[in-house]
């Protein structure tokens, strides 16, 4: 009924080991393959300041120079005094 010994049964055993190793590797990659603070980095990338965002909008043409100056003046007015 069953084939006794030989390469067939050894091959099936080997394939099961490969299957489980692939499953464990996939979970490890999913957990540790992420970037940024979720990976536990001590120094996550800095966030963009409102002034940098406004400069980028002006550079892309999303606002006119007049709008830029108005918005920049509002940001400067609301900025807390540095010590």
C-alpha positions as CSV (number, residue, x, y, z in Angstrom):
1,X,0.0,0.0,0.0
2,X,2.7,2.6,1.0
3,X,6.1,2.8,-0.6
4,X,8.5,1.7,2.1
5,X,11.5,4.0,2.4
6,X,13.4,5.4,-0.5
7,X,13.7,9.0,-1.6
8,X,9.9,9.7,-1.8
9,X,9.3,9.8,1.9
10,X,12.5,11.6,2.6
11,X,11.5,14.2,-0.1
12,X,8.1,14.7,1.5
13,X,9.7,15.3,4.9
14,X,12.1,17.8,3.4
15,X,9.2,19.7,1.7
16,X,7.4,20.0,5.0
17,X,10.5,21.5,6.6
18,X,10.8,24.0,3.8
19,X,7.1,24.8,4.2
20,X,7.4,25.6,7.9
21,X,10.7,27.5,7.4
22,X,8.9,29.7,4.8
23,X,6.0,30.4,7.1
24,X,8.3,31.4,9.9
25,X,10.4,33.6,7.6
26,X,7.2,35.3,6.2
27,X,6.1,36.2,9.7
28,X,9.6,37.5,10.7
29,X,9.7,39.6,7.5
30,X,6.2,41.0,8.2
31,X,7.1,41.9,11.8
32,X,10.6,43.2,11.4
33,X,10.6,44.3,7.8
34,X,8.8,47.6,8.4
35,X,10.5,51.0,8.4
36,X,10.4,53.9,10.7
37,X,9.5,54.1,14.4
38,X,7.5,50.9,14.3
39,X,10.8,49.1,13.9
40,X,12.1,50.6,17.1
41,X,14.4,53.2,15.5
42,X,15.8,55.6,18.1
43,X,15.7,58.5,15.7
44,X,12.5,58.6,13.6
45,X,12.6,61.0,10.6
46,X,11.8,64.5,11.6
47,X,8.4,65.9,10.8
48,X,8.1,68.9,8.4
49,X,7.5,72.2,10.0
50,X,4.7,74.5,8.8
51,X,7.2,76.9,7.3
52,X,8.8,74.0,5.3
53,X,5.4,72.9,4.1
54,X,4.5,76.4,3.0
55,X,7.8,76.7,1.1
56,X,7.1,73.4,-0.7
57,X,3.6,74.6,-1.6
58,X,5.1,77.8,-3.1
59,X,7.7,75.8,-5.0
60,X,5.1,73.5,-6.5
61,X,2.9,76.5,-7.5
62,X,0.1,75.6,-5.2
63,X,0.0,79.1,-3.9
64,X,1.0,82.5,-5.3
65,X,3.8,84.6,-3.8
66,X,1.2,86.9,-2.3
67,X,-0.6,84.0,-0.6
68,X,2.8,82.7,0.6
69,X,3.7,86.0,2.2
70,X,0.3,86.3,3.9
71,X,0.4,82.8,5.3
72,X,4.1,83.2,6.3
73,X,3.2,86.4,8.2
74,X,0.4,84.5,10.0
75,X,2.7,81.7,10.9
76,X,5.4,84.1,12.2
77,X,2.8,86.0,14.2
78,X,1.5,82.8,15.9
79,X,5.0,81.4,16.5
80,X,5.9,81.2,20.2
81,X,8.8,83.4,21.3
82,X,12.1,81.5,21.5
83,X,14.0,81.7,24.7
